[in-house]
Amino acid sequence: MKKIFVVVLLFTTSLCYAQFKEELKKPVNILNGIVNNSPSSFILGFIDPNNLQIRHSVDMSFMASGKNSIALGVYTGSLSYKFNEKFNLRLDASIINSPYNSLGKEFTNRINGLYLSRAQLNYKPSDNFFISIEYRQIPAGYYTPYYNNSPFYMLGIDEGISFDK
C-alpha cells in the first residue's frame, strides 16, 4: 500500500506547477495574445489590400419564346487577389433568383440558389507559358460562351487582376 501511495504522490507532484507571488499581481490580458495591435497595412497580417480587388454586379434579364418566358435576377460578387506578378486567384459567387417563369416550380427550384460561378488559379511563369486551373458551377442552360461579347472574358483577361497590369 505504501508503494502505491508513493507512486501516486510522485505522479501528482510532477503534474503540479508552481507560481510566484509576483505573477499573481500582474494583470492578465488575454486579448493581447489574440489581437495584433501593431499598425500594419495588411489585412489579418498577410493579405495586402493593394493586391485585393472586390467587384459586384447585378444582372436582370427577361426572355420570352413562344409560350414560355423567364425572368432572372443574378447578383455576383467577385474577389481577385494577386499573390505576386506570376500568381493570382479569382473567386466569383453568384446568387440566382427567378421571380417569374412559365416553366414550372421544378425549373424554379433547380435554378434558384447560390453558385460558385468561378474559382480560378492563374500562374504565368514566363511570357510564353500560362496555366489556369478553373472550377465553374453554372446552372444548366445559363452558360453562354459569348458573355460580355468578349472572347477574353472567360480567361479573365479583360476584367479583374491580370498579369499585364
C-alpha positions as CSV (number, residue, x, y, z in Angstrom):
1,M,0.0,0.0,0.0
2,K,2.9,2.3,0.8
3,K,4.4,1.7,-2.6
4,I,1.2,2.7,-4.4
5,F,0.9,5.8,-2.3
6,V,4.5,6.8,-3.1
7,V,3.9,6.2,-6.8
8,V,0.7,8.2,-6.8
9,L,2.3,11.0,-4.8
10,L,5.2,11.2,-7.4
11,F,2.9,11.4,-10.3
12,T,0.6,14.1,-8.8
13,T,3.5,16.2,-7.8
14,S,5.1,16.1,-11.2
15,L,1.8,17.4,-12.7
16,C,1.6,20.4,-10.3
17,Y,3.0,23.8,-11.5
18,A,4.5,26.4,-9.2
19,Q,3.6,30.1,-9.4
20,F,5.5,33.1,-8.0
21,K,3.6,35.7,-5.9
22,E,4.7,38.5,-8.2
23,E,2.9,36.8,-11.1
24,L,-0.4,36.9,-9.1
25,K,-0.3,40.7,-9.0
26,K,0.4,41.1,-12.8
27,P,-2.8,41.7,-14.7
28,V,-3.6,39.0,-17.3
29,N,-4.8,40.4,-20.7
30,I,-6.0,37.6,-23.0
31,L,-6.7,39.9,-25.8
32,N,-3.0,40.7,-26.4
33,G,-2.5,37.0,-27.3
34,I,-5.2,37.1,-29.9
35,V,-5.1,40.6,-31.5
36,N,-2.1,42.2,-33.1
37,N,-2.1,45.9,-32.1
38,S,0.8,46.9,-34.3
39,P,-0.1,49.1,-37.2
40,S,0.0,47.1,-40.5
41,S,-1.2,47.7,-44.0
42,F,-2.0,44.0,-44.2
43,I,-5.4,42.5,-43.5
44,L,-5.1,39.7,-41.0
45,G,-1.4,40.2,-41.1
46,F,-0.8,38.6,-44.5
47,I,-3.3,39.9,-47.1
48,D,-2.1,43.1,-48.8
49,P,-5.2,45.2,-49.6
50,N,-3.3,46.8,-52.6
51,N,-3.4,43.4,-54.3
52,L,-7.1,42.7,-53.4
53,Q,-9.9,43.6,-55.7
54,I,-13.6,43.2,-55.0
55,R,-16.3,43.8,-57.6
56,H,-20.1,43.4,-57.5
57,S,-22.5,43.1,-60.4
58,V,-26.3,42.8,-60.7
59,D,-27.8,41.4,-63.9
60,M,-31.5,41.3,-64.6
61,S,-32.9,39.6,-67.7
62,F,-36.2,38.6,-69.2
63,M,-36.7,36.2,-72.1
64,A,-39.8,35.2,-74.0
65,S,-40.0,32.4,-76.6
66,G,-43.3,31.1,-77.8
67,K,-45.4,30.1,-74.8
68,N,-42.6,30.2,-72.3
69,S,-41.0,33.2,-70.5
70,I,-38.5,33.6,-67.7
71,A,-37.2,36.5,-65.6
72,L,-33.8,36.1,-63.9
73,G,-32.0,38.2,-61.3
74,V,-28.3,37.5,-60.7
75,Y,-26.0,39.1,-58.1
76,T,-22.3,38.2,-58.5
77,G,-19.6,39.1,-56.0
78,S,-16.0,38.8,-57.4
79,L,-12.9,38.6,-55.4
80,S,-9.4,38.8,-57.0
81,Y,-6.1,38.6,-55.2
82,K,-2.7,39.0,-56.8
83,F,-0.1,37.0,-54.7
84,N,2.8,38.1,-56.9
85,E,3.4,39.0,-60.5
86,K,3.2,35.4,-61.6
87,F,0.3,34.0,-59.5
88,N,-3.2,35.2,-58.8
89,L,-6.6,33.9,-57.6
90,R,-10.2,34.8,-58.6
91,L,-13.4,33.7,-56.9
92,D,-16.9,34.6,-58.2
93,A,-20.0,33.7,-56.2
94,S,-23.5,34.3,-57.7
95,I,-27.0,34.2,-56.3
96,I,-29.6,33.5,-58.9
97,N,-33.3,34.0,-58.5
98,S,-36.1,33.5,-61.0
99,P,-39.1,35.5,-59.5
100,Y,-41.2,34.7,-62.5
101,N,-41.2,32.0,-65.2
102,S,-43.7,29.9,-67.0
103,L,-41.5,26.7,-66.9
104,G,-42.9,25.5,-63.6
105,K,-41.8,25.1,-60.0
106,E,-39.3,22.3,-60.8
107,F,-37.3,24.7,-63.0
108,T,-37.5,27.4,-60.4
109,N,-36.2,25.1,-57.7
110,R,-33.4,23.9,-59.9
111,I,-32.1,27.3,-61.0
112,N,-32.6,29.4,-57.8
113,G,-29.7,29.3,-55.4
114,L,-26.1,30.1,-54.6
115,Y,-23.4,29.1,-57.1
116,L,-19.6,29.3,-57.1
117,S,-19.6,30.5,-60.6
118,R,-15.8,30.6,-60.8
119,A,-12.8,29.6,-58.7
120,Q,-9.7,30.2,-60.8
121,L,-5.9,30.0,-60.1
122,N,-3.7,31.5,-62.7
123,Y,0.1,31.0,-63.0
124,K,2.3,32.7,-65.6
125,P,5.9,31.8,-65.0
126,S,7.1,33.3,-68.4
127,D,5.7,35.4,-71.3
128,N,5.1,32.3,-73.4
129,F,3.7,29.9,-70.7
130,F,0.3,30.3,-68.9
131,I,-1.5,27.8,-66.6
132,S,-5.1,28.3,-65.5
133,I,-6.9,25.9,-63.2
134,E,-10.6,26.7,-63.0
135,Y,-13.8,25.3,-61.4
136,R,-17.2,26.5,-62.5
137,Q,-20.7,25.8,-61.2
138,I,-23.3,27.3,-63.5
139,P,-26.9,26.2,-63.8
140,A,-27.7,24.3,-67.0
141,G,-28.9,26.5,-69.8
142,Y,-27.4,29.6,-68.2
143,Y,-23.9,29.4,-69.7
144,T,-23.0,31.2,-72.9
145,P,-19.5,31.3,-74.4
146,Y,-20.1,34.8,-75.7
147,Y,-20.8,36.5,-72.4
148,N,-20.0,40.2,-72.5
149,N,-19.2,40.0,-76.2
150,S,-15.6,39.4,-75.5
151,P,-13.6,36.3,-76.3
152,F,-11.2,37.1,-73.5
153,Y,-13.8,37.4,-70.8
154,M,-13.7,33.7,-70.0
155,L,-9.9,33.9,-69.3
156,G,-10.5,36.9,-67.0
157,I,-8.0,39.0,-69.1
158,D,-10.2,42.0,-69.8
159,E,-11.5,42.2,-66.2
160,G,-10.1,41.7,-62.7
161,I,-6.4,41.4,-62.0
162,S,-4.4,40.4,-65.0
163,F,-0.7,39.8,-65.5
164,D,-0.3,42.8,-67.8
165,K,-1.1,45.4,-65.1
